Structure formats: structure tokens, C-alpha cells
Amino acid sequence: MITPAQIRAARALIGWKQSDLASASGVSEISIKNIERGATDPRGSTLASIQSAFAEAGVVFLDPGDVRDGGHGVRLR
């Protein structure tokens, strides 16, 4: 699953505000804020909605094995 840091990085990569992500994903802005702060443990379906919105915008999420330094990451398609 995607991490809060990946969500923040993906937003920065494409210039989205939290409100933009909320509109694109159907997840409330308050939930986005809480997820990004790590203040909540979101459902898999919520993260899937967020990931899908980013995928539509051309963002690809990288797992630790996909990144040379071993960490999670994001990039554009």
C-alpha cells in the first residue's frame, strides 16, 4: 500500500493541493490531511481511491524493491 510520504510527494509532483486530491479521489479533504499526517489508519479502499486518482494523473507509485536506494517513491509515467 502507499504511504503518507508517497501521497505528499505525489501531490507535490503534480502540483495538487489536498483539495485537488480530495476532489479527484472522492475522499474528504479532512481524511486526506489525517492520512498524510499519519493520524489515521485508512481503509484499503480509501488508499485505492487515492492511488487511482493519482494514476489517472500519470503518477506511478514505487515499492521499495523498485527504487535503487530501497525506499518508497513516486514518479510520472
N, CA, C and O atoms as a Tinker XYZ file with bonds, in Angstrom:
   308  protein
     1  N      0.825000   -1.192000    0.000000    73     2
     2  CA     0.000000    0.000000    0.000000    64     1     3
     3  C      0.871000    1.259000    0.000000    63     2     4     5
     4  O      2.038000    1.229000    0.390000    81     3
     5  N      0.290000    2.330000   -0.434000    73     3     6
     6  CA     1.015000    3.593000   -0.493000    64     5     7
     7  C      1.148000    4.212000    0.899000    63     6     8     9
     8  O      0.326000    3.977000    1.784000    81     7
     9  N      2.188000    4.996000    1.063000    73     7    10
    10  CA     2.485000    5.599000    2.367000    64     9    11
    11  C      2.064000    7.074000    2.395000    63    10    12    13
    12  O      1.866000    7.682000    1.343000    81    11
    13  N      1.928000    7.646000    3.592000    73    11    14
    14  CA     1.631000    9.077000    3.679000    64    13    15
    15  C      2.676000    9.933000    2.957000    63    14    16    17
    16  O      2.327000   10.913000    2.300000    81    15
    17  N      3.941000    9.569000    3.075000    73    15    18
    18  CA     5.002000   10.327000    2.402000    64    17    19
    19  C      4.847000   10.255000    0.887000    63    18    20    21
    20  O      5.082000   11.245000    0.193000    81    19
    21  N      4.455000    9.098000    0.370000    73    19    22
    22  CA     4.237000    8.970000   -1.073000    64    21    23
    23  C      3.073000    9.840000   -1.528000    63    22    24    25
    24  O      3.123000   10.435000   -2.605000    81    23
    25  N      2.038000    9.915000   -0.722000    73    23    26
    26  CA     0.884000   10.744000   -1.080000    64    25    27
    27  C      1.301000   12.211000   -1.145000    63    26    28    29
    28  O      0.959000   12.915000   -2.094000    81    27
    29  N      2.037000   12.667000   -0.138000    73    27    30
    30  CA     2.525000   14.057000   -0.152000    64    29    31
    31  C      3.437000   14.305000   -1.351000    63    30    32    33
    32  O      3.324000   15.333000   -2.018000    81    31
    33  N      4.339000   13.364000   -1.622000    73    31    34
    34  CA     5.273000   13.515000   -2.744000    64    33    35
    35  C      4.535000   13.526000   -4.075000    63    34    36    37
    36  O      4.877000   14.299000   -4.970000    81    35
    37  N      3.534000   12.678000   -4.209000    73    35    38
    38  CA     2.762000   12.621000   -5.455000    64    37    39
    39  C      2.015000   13.927000   -5.680000    63    38    40    41
    40  O      1.961000   14.427000   -6.803000    81    39
    41  N      1.443000   14.475000   -4.629000    73    39    42
    42  CA     0.756000   15.762000   -4.763000    64    41    43
    43  C      1.723000   16.845000   -5.206000    63    42    44    45
    44  O      1.412000   17.643000   -6.090000    81    43
    45  N      2.899000   16.871000   -4.586000    73    43    46
    46  CA     3.902000   17.881000   -4.941000    64    45    47
    47  C      4.365000   17.699000   -6.385000    63    46    48    49
    48  O      4.582000   18.676000   -7.102000    81    47
    49  N      4.513000   16.454000   -6.802000    73    47    50
    50  CA     4.988000   16.154000   -8.151000    64    49    51
    51  C      4.074000   16.731000   -9.221000    63    50    52    53
    52  O      4.542000   17.220000  -10.250000    81    51
    53  N      2.773000   16.673000   -8.975000    73    51    54
    54  CA     1.834000   17.157000   -9.993000    64    53    55
    55  C      1.175000   18.484000   -9.620000    63    54    56    57
    56  O      0.282000   18.960000  -10.321000    81    55
    57  N      1.619000   19.074000   -8.518000    73    55    58
    58  CA     1.133000   20.403000   -8.145000    64    57    59
    59  C     -0.287000   20.445000   -7.614000    63    58    60    61
    60  O     -0.981000   21.450000   -7.767000    81    59
    61  N     -0.727000   19.351000   -6.987000    73    59    62
    62  CA    -2.070000   19.305000   -6.421000    64    61    63
    63  C     -2.063000   19.768000   -4.975000    63    62    64    65
    64  O     -1.125000   19.489000   -4.228000    81    63
    65  N     -3.114000   20.476000   -4.587000    73    63    66
    66  CA    -3.386000   20.774000   -3.183000    64    65    67
    67  C     -4.182000   19.592000   -2.617000    63    66    68    69
    68  O     -4.657000   18.740000   -3.368000    81    67
    69  N     -4.320000   19.549000   -1.323000    73    67    70
    70  CA    -5.121000   18.487000   -0.709000    64    69    71
    71  C     -6.547000   18.526000   -1.229000    63    70    72    73
    72  O     -7.175000   17.481000   -1.399000    81    71
    73  N     -7.058000   19.708000   -1.478000    73    71    74
    74  CA    -8.425000   19.830000   -2.001000    64    73    75
    75  C     -8.539000   19.240000   -3.406000    63    74    76    77
    76  O     -9.579000   18.683000   -3.757000    81    75
    77  N     -7.482000   19.357000   -4.212000    73    75    78
    78  CA    -7.491000   18.764000   -5.552000    64    77    79
    79  C     -7.554000   17.241000   -5.463000    63    78    80    81
    80  O     -8.311000   16.594000   -6.186000    81    79
    81  N     -6.750000   16.686000   -4.568000    73    79    82
    82  CA    -6.755000   15.238000   -4.378000    64    81    83
    83  C     -8.106000   14.775000   -3.851000    63    82    84    85
    84  O     -8.616000   13.739000   -4.276000    81    83
    85  N     -8.681000   15.526000   -2.938000    73    83    86
    86  CA    -9.994000   15.170000   -2.399000    64    85    87
    87  C    -11.033000   15.119000   -3.515000    63    86    88    89
    88  O    -11.824000   14.178000   -3.583000    81    87
    89  N    -11.035000   16.111000   -4.379000    73    87    90
    90  CA   -11.991000   16.141000   -5.495000    64    89    91
    91  C    -11.769000   14.983000   -6.457000    63    90    92    93
    92  O    -12.723000   14.347000   -6.904000    81    91
    93  N    -10.511000   14.713000   -6.771000    73    91    94
    94  CA   -10.199000   13.669000   -7.748000    64    93    95
    95  C    -10.445000   12.262000   -7.215000    63    94    96    97
    96  O    -10.773000   11.355000   -7.981000    81    95
    97  N    -10.290000   12.076000   -5.911000    73    95    98
    98  CA   -10.387000   10.734000   -5.333000    64    97    99
    99  C    -11.733000   10.427000   -4.693000    63    98   100   101
   100  O    -12.076000    9.262000   -4.493000    81    99
   101  N    -12.501000   11.474000   -4.370000    73    99   102
   102  CA   -13.751000   11.256000   -3.653000    64   101   103
   103  C    -13.549000   11.018000   -2.166000    63   102   104   105
   104  O    -14.473000   10.606000   -1.465000    81   103
   105  N    -12.337000   11.278000   -1.687000    73   103   106
   106  CA   -12.015000   11.147000   -0.265000    64   105   107
   107  C    -12.040000   12.556000    0.328000    63   106   108   109
   108  O    -11.526000   13.488000   -0.290000    81   107
   109  N    -12.619000   12.723000    1.496000    73   107   110
   110  CA   -12.741000   14.066000    2.070000    64   109   111
   111  C    -11.369000   14.692000    2.322000    63   110   112   113
   112  O    -10.380000   14.001000    2.566000    81   111
   113  N    -11.347000   16.014000    2.254000    73   111   114
   114  CA   -10.094000   16.740000    2.487000    64   113   115
   115  C     -9.576000   16.501000    3.907000    63   114   116   117
   116  O     -8.368000   16.398000    4.120000    81   115
   117  N    -10.478000   16.413000    4.863000    73   115   118
   118  CA   -10.077000   16.127000    6.258000    64   117   119
   119  C     -9.391000   14.764000    6.328000    63   118   120   121
   120  O     -8.375000   14.611000    7.004000    81   119
   121  N     -9.946000   13.780000    5.631000    73   119   122
   122  CA    -9.332000   12.449000    5.626000    64   121   123
   123  C     -7.956000   12.487000    4.979000    63   122   124   125
   124  O     -7.019000   11.857000    5.470000    81   123
   125  N     -7.828000   13.225000    3.877000    73   123   126
   126  CA    -6.530000   13.360000    3.207000    64   125   127
   127  C     -5.513000   13.950000    4.188000    63   126   128   129
   128  O     -4.398000   13.442000    4.309000    81   127
   129  N     -5.895000   15.012000    4.880000    73   127   130
   130  CA    -4.992000   15.650000    5.852000    64   129   131
   131  C     -4.563000   14.658000    6.925000    63   130   132   133
   132  O     -3.381000   14.572000    7.258000    81   131
   133  N     -5.516000   13.914000    7.463000    73   131   134
   134  CA    -5.208000   12.950000    8.519000    64   133   135
   135  C     -4.326000   11.813000    8.017000    63   134   136   137
   136  O     -3.422000   11.372000    8.727000    81   135
   137  N     -4.576000   11.342000    6.816000    73   135   138
   138  CA    -3.761000   10.275000    6.238000    64   137   139
   139  C     -2.330000   10.768000    6.042000    63   138   140   141
   140  O     -1.378000   10.074000    6.400000    81   139
   141  N     -2.177000   11.954000    5.480000    73   139   142
   142  CA    -0.839000   12.495000    5.224000    64   141   143
   143  C     -0.055000   12.741000    6.510000    63   142   144   145
   144  O      1.172000   12.641000    6.512000    81   143
   145  N     -0.741000   13.060000    7.595000    73   143   146
   146  CA    -0.079000   13.270000    8.888000    64   145   147
   147  C      0.196000   11.957000    9.608000    63   146   148   149
   148  O      0.921000   11.934000   10.603000    81   147
   149  N     -0.375000   10.871000    9.114000    73   147   150
   150  CA    -0.230000    9.592000    9.789000    64   149   151
   151  C     -1.110000    9.484000   11.017000    63   150   152   153
   152  O     -0.867000    8.654000   11.894000    81   151
   153  N     -2.141000   10.332000   11.081000    73   151   154
   154  CA    -3.019000   10.378000   12.253000    64   153   155
   155  C     -4.136000    9.350000   12.198000    63   154   156   157
   156  O     -4.903000    9.213000   13.152000    81   155
   157  N     -4.234000    8.629000   11.094000    73   155   158
   158  CA    -5.293000    7.635000   10.938000    64   157   159
   159  C     -4.765000    6.447000   10.162000    63   158   160   161
   160  O     -3.787000    6.559000    9.422000    81   159
   161  N     -5.411000    5.322000   10.332000    73   159   162
   162  CA    -5.071000    4.116000    9.580000    64   161   163
   163  C     -6.201000    3.895000    8.576000    63   162   164   165
   164  O     -7.206000    3.263000    8.903000    81   163
   165  N     -6.042000    4.414000    7.353000    73   163   166
   166  CA    -7.143000    4.376000    6.389000    64   165   167
   167  C     -7.442000    2.967000    5.881000    63   166   168   169
   168  O     -6.583000    2.086000    5.880000    81   167
   169  N     -8.673000    2.791000    5.456000    73   167   170
   170  CA    -9.077000    1.526000    4.837000    64   169   171
   171  C     -8.331000    1.343000    3.523000    63   170   172   173
   172  O     -7.889000    2.307000    2.898000    81   171
   173  N     -8.203000    0.100000    3.125000    73   171   174
   174  CA    -7.584000   -0.200000    1.838000    64   173   175
   175  C     -8.332000    0.440000    0.688000    63   174   176   177
   176  O     -7.721000    0.875000   -0.288000    81   175
   177  N     -9.652000    0.500000    0.795000    73   175   178
   178  CA   -10.458000    1.092000   -0.279000    64   177   179
   179  C    -10.207000    2.597000   -0.400000    63   178   180   181
   180  O    -10.261000    3.150000   -1.498000    81   179
   181  N     -9.936000    3.253000    0.720000    73   179   182
   182  CA    -9.625000    4.686000    0.690000    64   181   183
   183  C     -8.297000    4.922000   -0.009000    63   182   184   185
   184  O     -8.185000    5.804000   -0.860000    81   183
   185  N     -7.287000    4.132000    0.352000    73   183   186
   186  CA    -5.981000    4.260000   -0.299000    64   185   187
   187  C     -6.071000    3.906000   -1.779000    63   186   188   189
   188  O     -5.390000    4.512000   -2.606000    81   187
   189  N     -6.906000    2.933000   -2.113000    73   187   190
   190  CA    -7.085000    2.565000   -3.521000    64   189   191
   191  C     -7.702000    3.716000   -4.306000    63   190   192   193
   192  O     -7.322000    3.952000   -5.453000    81   191
   193  N     -8.638000    4.429000   -3.711000    73   191   194
   194  CA    -9.249000    5.592000   -4.372000    64   193   195
   195  C     -8.222000    6.692000   -4.605000    63   194   196   197
   196  O     -8.200000    7.321000   -5.663000    81   195
   197  N     -7.379000    6.916000   -3.616000    73   195   198
   198  CA    -6.325000    7.928000   -3.739000    64   197   199
   199  C     -5.329000    7.513000   -4.818000    63   198   200   201
   200  O     -4.956000    8.317000   -5.673000    81   199
   201  N     -4.907000    6.268000   -4.771000    73   199   202
   202  CA    -3.939000    5.778000   -5.752000    64   201   203
   203  C     -4.513000    5.835000   -7.162000    63   202   204   205
   204  O     -3.799000    6.169000   -8.108000    81   203
   205  N     -5.775000    5.517000   -7.311000    73   203   206
   206  CA    -6.434000    5.564000   -8.615000    64   205   207
   207  C     -6.484000    6.986000   -9.163000    63   206   208   209
   208  O     -6.259000    7.202000  -10.354000    81   207
   209  N     -6.779000    7.953000   -8.299000    73   207   210
   210  CA    -6.813000    9.356000   -8.733000    64   209   211
   211  C     -5.442000    9.795000   -9.226000    63   210   212   213
   212  O     -5.332000   10.478000  -10.244000    81   211
   213  N     -4.408000    9.406000   -8.512000    73   211   214
   214  CA    -3.055000    9.746000   -8.942000    64   213   215
   215  C     -2.686000    9.026000  -10.242000    63   214   216   217
   216  O     -2.029000    9.606000  -11.107000    81   215
   217  N     -3.100000    7.783000  -10.379000    73   215   218
   218  CA    -2.802000    7.038000  -11.607000    64   217   219
   219  C     -3.424000    7.724000  -12.817000    63   218   220   221
   220  O     -2.809000    7.792000  -13.882000    81   219
   221  N     -4.642000    8.231000  -12.653000    73   219   222
   222  CA    -5.301000    8.969000  -13.739000    64   221   223
   223  C     -4.511000   10.219000  -14.123000    63   222   224   225
   224  O     -4.559000   10.665000  -15.269000    81   223
   225  N     -3.782000   10.777000  -13.155000    73   223   226
   226  CA    -2.971000   11.977000  -13.396000    64   225   227
   227  C     -1.554000   11.626000  -13.860000    63   226   228   229
   228  O     -0.734000   12.515000  -14.090000    81   227
   229  N     -1.271000   10.324000  -13.997000    73   227   230
   230  CA     0.027000    9.902000  -14.517000    64   229   231
   231  C      1.083000    9.582000  -13.480000    63   230   232   233
   232  O      2.259000    9.449000  -13.820000    81   231
   233  N      0.689000    9.455000  -12.217000    73   231   234
   234  CA     1.644000    9.159000  -11.148000    64   233   235
   235  C      1.759000    7.645000  -10.973000    63   234   236   237
   236  O      0.760000    6.926000  -10.967000    81   235
   237  N      2.997000    7.181000  -10.831000    73   235   238
   238  CA     3.280000    5.773000  -10.569000    64   237   239
   239  C      3.923000    5.685000   -9.186000    63   238   240   241
   240  O      4.852000    6.432000   -8.879000    81   239
   241  N      3.430000    4.781000   -8.366000    73   239   242
   242  CA     3.993000    4.564000   -7.036000    64   241   243
   243  C      4.997000    3.424000   -7.101000    63   242   244   245
   244  O      4.733000    2.382000   -7.701000    81   243
   245  N      6.155000    3.634000   -6.476000    73   243   246
   246  CA     7.234000    2.652000   -6.494000    64   245   247
   247  C      7.364000    1.992000   -5.132000    63   246   248   249
   248  O      7.372000    2.663000   -4.100000    81   247
   249  N      7.466000    0.671000   -5.143000    73   247   250
   250  CA     7.689000   -0.088000   -3.921000    64   249   251
   251  C      9.177000   -0.080000   -3.598000    63   250   252   253
   252  O      9.987000    0.259000   -4.461000    81   251
   253  N      9.557000   -0.446000   -2.376000    73   251   254
   254  CA    10.971000   -0.425000   -2.010000    64   253   255
   255  C     11.878000   -1.179000   -2.989000    63   254   256   257
   256  O     12.997000   -0.735000   -3.244000    81   255
   257  N     11.435000   -2.273000   -3.527000    73   255   258
   258  CA    12.253000   -3.030000   -4.469000    64   257   259
   259  C     12.404000   -2.369000   -5.827000    63   258   260   261
   260  O     13.273000   -2.751000   -6.611000    81   259
   261  N     11.559000   -1.373000   -6.116000    73   259   262
   262  CA    11.599000   -0.679000   -7.405000    64   261   263
   263  C     12.542000    0.518000   -7.400000    63   262   264   265
   264  O     12.819000    1.094000   -8.452000    81   263
   265  N     13.032000    0.891000   -6.238000    73   263   266
   266  CA    13.853000    2.089000   -6.094000    64   265   267
   267  C     15.274000    1.669000   -5.740000    63   266   268   269
   268  O     15.482000    0.825000   -4.869000    81   267
   269  N     16.231000    2.254000   -6.409000    73   267   270
   270  CA    17.635000    1.872000   -6.219000    64   269   271
   271  C     18.074000    1.964000   -4.757000    63   270   272   273
   272  O     18.797000    1.090000   -4.277000    81   271
   273  N     17.654000    2.993000   -4.053000    73   271   274
   274  CA    18.068000    3.169000   -2.663000    64   273   275
   275  C     17.224000    2.363000   -1.684000    63   274   276   277
   276  O     17.484000    2.382000   -0.481000    81   275
   277  N     16.222000    1.660000   -2.183000    73   275   278
   278  CA    15.442000    0.778000   -1.340000    64   277   279
   279  C     14.215000    1.367000   -0.686000    63   278   280   281
   280  O     13.490000    0.645000   -0.001000    81   279
   281  N     13.950000    2.664000   -0.870000    73   279   282
   282  CA    12.786000    3.275000   -0.242000    64   281   283
   283  C     11.595000    3.347000   -1.170000    63   282   284   285
   284  O     11.693000    3.014000   -2.351000    81   283
   285  N     10.471000    3.781000   -0.632000    73   283   286
   286  CA     9.284000    4.019000   -1.432000    64   285   287
   287  C      9.505000    5.268000   -2.271000    63   286   288   289
   288  O     10.322000    6.118000   -1.918000    81   287
   289  N      8.781000    5.385000   -3.382000    73   287   290
   290  CA     8.932000    6.569000   -4.216000    64   289   291
   291  C      7.737000    6.790000   -5.115000    63   290   292   293
   292  O      6.784000    6.011000   -5.110000    81   291
   293  N      7.797000    7.866000   -5.891000    73   291   294
   294  CA     6.780000    8.187000   -6.889000    64   293   295
   295  C      7.485000    8.739000   -8.121000    63   294   296   297
   296  O      8.585000    9.285000   -8.032000    81   295
   297  N      6.839000    8.587000   -9.263000    73   295   298
   298  CA     7.351000    9.178000  -10.497000    64   297   299
   299  C      6.193000    9.363000  -11.452000    63   298   300   301
   300  O      5.105000    8.829000  -11.238000    81   299
   301  N      6.432000   10.122000  -12.504000    73   299   302
   302  CA     5.419000   10.276000  -13.548000    64   301   303
   303  C      5.603000    9.191000  -14.588000    63   302   304   305
   304  O      6.717000    8.739000  -14.853000    81   303
   305  N      4.497000    8.784000  -15.169000    73   303   306
   306  CA     4.519000    7.785000  -16.225000    64   305   307
   307  C      5.233000    8.299000  -17.430000    63   306   308
   308  O      5.350000    7.587000  -18.428000    81   307
